[in-house]
Amino acid sequence: MDIVESITKVLLVGLLLGAGLPALFAVGLRCHAKGSSGVGADGTISTGNPAMRALGYAIFAVVALVIVTALLWITRQTIYYYLDIKIFPFGYK
């Protein structure tokens, strides 16, 4: 039963990070587009919503933070070996 539990955890994290981050980025793009001003297809000028634009930027920041954290986690051993800096308090050999 331990193997099934491990496979389930890996599947859930893979779905969250593998499909969740691009979906979150798409939501951020949609919010930013609703918040931006511009000319519509019929020639009318829309003013946009600054709160939606700010929400889009906040979502972009969350996605960027997750990506940077993942890259630092992957390279933590190399950074520790060459620079003697422990970025995370755990996970070192």
C-alpha positions in Angstrom: 0.0 0.0 0.0 3.0 2.3 0.5 3.8 2.2 -3.2 0.2 3.3 -4.2 0.3 6.1 -1.7 3.7 7.3 -3.1 2.4 7.1 -6.7 -0.7 9.1 -5.7 1.4 11.9 -4.1 3.7 12.1 -7.1 0.6 12.2 -9.4 -1.1 15.0 -7.4 2.1 17.2 -7.3 2.7 16.6 -11.0 -0.9 17.6 -11.8 -0.6 20.7 -9.6 2.7 21.9 -10.9 2.5 20.4 -14.4 -1.0 21.6 -15.4 -1.7 24.0 -12.5 1.0 26.5 -13.2 0.2 27.0 -16.9 -3.5 27.2 -16.0 -2.8 29.8 -13.3 -0.7 31.8 -15.8 -3.6 31.7 -18.2 -5.9 33.1 -15.5 -3.3 35.8 -14.9 -3.3 36.7 -18.6 -7.1 36.8 -18.7 -7.2 39.1 -15.7 -4.5 41.4 -17.1 -6.4 41.5 -20.4 -9.6 42.5 -18.7 -7.7 45.2 -16.7 -6.0 46.7 -19.7 -7.5 49.5 -21.8 -7.8 49.3 -25.5 -10.0 49.3 -28.6 -12.5 46.6 -29.0 -13.4 44.8 -32.2 -16.3 47.1 -32.8 -14.1 50.2 -32.5 -15.2 51.2 -28.9 -12.6 52.2 -26.4 -12.6 50.4 -23.1 -11.1 51.9 -20.0 -10.2 48.6 -18.3 -10.2 47.7 -14.6 -7.0 48.5 -12.6 -7.9 46.0 -9.9 -8.0 43.2 -12.5 -4.7 44.3 -13.9 -3.2 44.2 -10.4 -4.6 40.8 -9.8 -3.0 39.6 -13.1 0.3 40.9 -11.9 -0.1 39.2 -8.5 -0.8 35.9 -10.2 2.3 36.4 -12.5 4.3 37.0 -9.3 3.1 33.8 -7.7 3.9 31.8 -10.8 7.4 33.4 -11.0 8.0 32.7 -7.3 7.1 29.0 -7.7 9.4 28.7 -10.8 12.4 30.4 -9.0 11.8 28.3 -5.9 11.7 25.1 -8.0 15.0 26.0 -9.7 16.7 26.8 -6.4 15.5 23.5 -5.0 16.8 21.6 -8.0 20.2 23.3 -7.7 20.5 23.5 -3.9 23.3 20.9 -3.7 25.4 22.6 -6.4 24.9 26.0 -4.7 25.9 24.5 -1.4 28.9 22.7 -2.8 30.4 25.7 -4.7 29.2 28.6 -2.6 28.6 27.1 0.8 25.2 28.7 1.0 22.2 26.7 2.4 19.2 28.2 0.7 16.7 25.7 2.4 17.1 24.5 5.9 16.7 20.9 4.9 17.4 18.5 2.0 21.2 18.4 2.0 23.4 15.3 2.0 
